[in-house]
Amino acid sequence: MISEARFKLNNFSFEYKSLKIQNPEMDKTGFDKLLFSYIEDLLNQYDTACMLYFDNKIDRIRFKSQYKKEIINCVEARSYKDYFDPEKIRFEGIMKAYSKWKKV
């Protein structure tokens, strides 16, 4: 599910950038909302997977080796900073994994 959400976000981002270059004057409001929706979907998939990780419902060793870097990168990415506001924790699973894995 993470791979599918990542694919959709990357595909839309590529198309959206191309559209913005071709039509710089166009109203992008609807496209921005769709982009935020794709980002939230991806973060929700990561968050669910992290919760499953902490509940021992998935292979912890494999999950950590596959997604540790991605989880850390998404929390630290400037483009996702609004989603990880310390005042309003929205993705508890991601933040718990980030806190644990960033120390190592």
C-alpha positions as CSV (number, residue, x, y, z in Angstrom):
1,M,0.0,0.0,0.0
2,I,2.9,2.3,0.7
3,S,4.4,1.7,-2.8
4,E,1.0,2.3,-4.4
5,A,0.5,5.6,-2.5
6,R,4.1,6.7,-3.3
7,F,3.6,5.8,-7.0
8,K,0.4,7.9,-7.1
9,L,2.0,10.9,-5.4
10,N,5.1,10.8,-7.6
11,N,3.1,10.4,-10.8
12,F,0.7,13.2,-9.9
13,S,3.6,15.5,-8.8
14,F,5.4,14.9,-12.1
15,E,2.2,15.7,-14.1
16,Y,1.4,18.7,-12.0
17,K,4.8,20.3,-12.4
18,S,4.6,19.8,-16.1
19,L,1.1,21.4,-16.1
20,K,2.3,24.4,-14.1
21,I,5.1,25.0,-16.5
22,Q,2.8,24.8,-19.5
23,N,0.1,26.9,-18.0
24,P,1.6,29.4,-15.5
25,E,-1.5,31.5,-15.3
26,M,-4.0,28.7,-14.5
27,D,-5.8,28.5,-11.2
28,K,-4.1,25.7,-9.3
29,T,-6.3,25.6,-6.3
30,G,-8.0,22.3,-7.2
31,F,-4.7,20.7,-8.1
32,D,-3.1,21.8,-4.8
33,K,-5.9,20.2,-2.9
34,L,-5.4,17.0,-4.8
35,L,-1.6,17.1,-4.2
36,F,-2.2,17.5,-0.5
37,S,-4.6,14.6,-0.6
38,Y,-1.9,12.4,-2.2
39,I,0.6,13.5,0.4
40,E,-1.7,12.7,3.3
41,D,-2.6,9.3,1.8
42,L,1.1,8.4,1.7
43,L,1.7,9.7,5.2
44,N,-1.4,7.7,6.4
45,Q,0.1,4.6,4.9
46,Y,3.4,5.1,6.6
47,D,1.6,5.9,9.9
48,T,-0.5,2.7,9.7
49,A,2.5,0.6,8.9
50,C,4.5,2.1,11.8
51,M,1.6,1.3,14.1
52,L,1.6,-2.2,12.9
53,Y,5.4,-2.3,13.4
54,F,5.0,-1.3,17.0
55,D,2.1,-3.8,17.5
56,N,4.3,-6.6,16.2
57,K,1.9,-7.3,13.4
58,I,4.4,-7.1,10.6
59,D,8.0,-8.3,10.2
60,R,9.8,-5.7,12.2
61,I,13.3,-6.4,10.9
62,R,12.2,-6.2,7.2
63,F,10.0,-3.1,7.7
64,K,12.8,-1.2,9.5
65,S,15.4,-2.1,6.9
66,Q,13.0,-1.1,4.1
67,Y,11.4,2.1,5.5
68,K,13.7,3.6,8.2
69,K,15.3,6.0,5.8
70,E,12.0,6.9,4.2
71,I,10.4,7.6,7.5
72,I,13.2,9.8,8.7
73,N,13.4,11.6,5.3
74,C,9.7,12.4,5.2
75,V,9.7,13.9,8.8
76,E,12.8,16.0,8.0
77,A,11.7,17.0,4.5
78,R,10.9,20.7,4.2
79,S,8.1,19.9,1.8
80,Y,6.3,18.0,4.5
81,K,7.1,20.3,7.5
82,D,3.5,21.4,7.9
83,Y,2.4,17.8,8.5
84,F,4.8,17.3,11.4
85,D,4.1,20.4,13.5
86,P,5.2,19.6,17.1
87,E,2.2,21.5,18.4
88,K,-0.3,19.2,16.5
89,I,0.9,15.7,16.3
90,R,-1.1,14.0,13.5
91,F,1.0,11.0,12.6
92,E,1.8,9.4,16.0
93,G,3.1,6.1,14.5
94,I,5.5,8.0,12.2
95,M,6.7,10.2,15.0
96,K,7.2,7.3,17.3
97,A,9.3,5.5,14.7
98,Y,11.2,8.6,13.8
99,S,12.1,9.3,17.5
100,K,13.2,5.7,18.0
101,W,15.2,5.3,14.7
102,K,16.8,8.7,14.6
103,K,18.7,7.9,17.8
104,V,20.3,4.8,16.3
